[in-house]
């Protein structure tokens, strides 16, 4: 009988995967030549006609034996093989009996003869090496396997696929899949390839020098089918592994970034979508200056990520609370409504919007406009928080002078009326000279100045017309009235447009 060699390790093989995915085989051993010992097919050397077998729980170390001293377990070589519970031997039949594993030997099978049967479940089996028959349960019996020297009845025995008819081929695997083929997922996938193609065994290896590979063992037809399936899996797994590598790189970058940001101070706010461009500035000039000046990082969320679809979320990260707050003060643009009394519209707006434009420019507002759509007139102011505070301060101060200048205008009108009352007759006063008077209504012939109507002037530019202007419906009167009139936006970076005021 050929001797068995016992290597200490399985080179390039994972012991757990051998036990999980390898087919069962049985080998002869010189310690008990009448028995077949059960193990797992770990490797096959087709050229040398040798196989390597590993054993459950490593009760024996891996053994390398000639193929002639090994056979495949019948459950893996015949789909038509009946289960143990369907097998019912009769008295006088030759059977194989299973001996359980011990602390010194793996599971083994030996031949015996049925002497008698009790209750269809318990069988008395004798063997030439036994002094008397032993009782064996039906679950531990099977039909005898056909082998060259067992002498069993060929009509009743089962002949397994011969190991000597097997072929072997090694297929290289891309290096990127080296870890995958040795993982549980990879070996499970390879096991499915073996099952679908009919391979006896498929063995992955991860060699540091030659790279990862897969060894296919079976018939030539089975190997061809396995290679076709393997090509499909390799193609898709390369794409999957590439995705996982990119994903892991992104996760690592996110983790690093998260740690960096969590160690910094931060502040966040929402900004109206229409004001994002003002906050960023032309070609990013404004936001880049803030980032450089205060050493902060500014993240502006994409559209549609905030709860309010009309706003955008802005988060500022910086080395200190002071730096973050200063950056926020320069980037946070707001819109506020400033209510004004109905009779103060002309005073706040000014002639041709001059007053409102001056206030917006002085406070560095983004824009200021009058809104009368709600029935309660107000100014809509847009700018940074400090700019809005400055604008409201200017407006408060300006409104405090409304009554004073209203009284001044009233007094000017009264004086004008008095001059008119002291004139000659209801018409304009005429001079006595020959020339025409220089007054607006002077008609005298002398050189003296005519006493034309007194034109009162509101020096504050409040749009207060004189008496004749009111009668004639002058443009000044239109600028002071509010009924049915529309006021356009006045921006800080441009003068009000001509003809901005239009009657509805």
Secondary structure as UniProt FT lines:
FT   TURN            11..12
FT   HELIX           15..21
FT   STRAND          24..28
FT   TURN            30..31
FT   TURN            33..34
FT   STRAND          36..45
FT   TURN            46..49
FT   STRAND          50..54
FT   HELIX           56..58
FT   STRAND          63..66
FT   HELIX           67..69
FT   STRAND          70..72
FT   HELIX           74..76
FT   TURN            79..80
FT   HELIX           84..86
FT   TURN            91..92
FT   STRAND          94..99
FT   STRAND          108..118
FT   TURN            119..121
FT   STRAND          122..126
FT   TURN            128..129
FT   STRAND          134..137
FT   HELIX           138..140
FT   STRAND          141..143
FT   TURN            148..149
FT   TURN            154..156
FT   HELIX           163..165
FT   STRAND          167..172
FT   HELIX           175..177
FT   HELIX           178..182
FT   HELIX           184..197
FT   STRAND          201..207
FT   TURN            208..210
FT   STRAND          211..218
FT   HELIX           220..262
FT   STRAND          265..272
FT   HELIX           273..275
FT   HELIX           276..280
FT   HELIX           282..284
FT   HELIX           285..294
FT   STRAND          297..300
FT   TURN            303..304
FT   TURN            309..310
FT   STRAND          311..318
FT   HELIX           321..331
FT   STRAND          333..339
FT   HELIX           342..344
FT   HELIX           345..349
FT   HELIX           351..353
FT   HELIX           354..362
FT   TURN            363..364
FT   STRAND          367..371
FT   TURN            373..374
FT   STRAND          378..384
FT   HELIX           385..400
FT   HELIX           402..421
FT   TURN            440..441
FT   TURN            459..460
FT   HELIX           467..472
FT   HELIX           475..480
FT   TURN            483..484
FT   STRAND          485..486
FT   STRAND          490..491
FT   TURN            492..493
FT   TURN            498..499
FT   STRAND          502..503
//
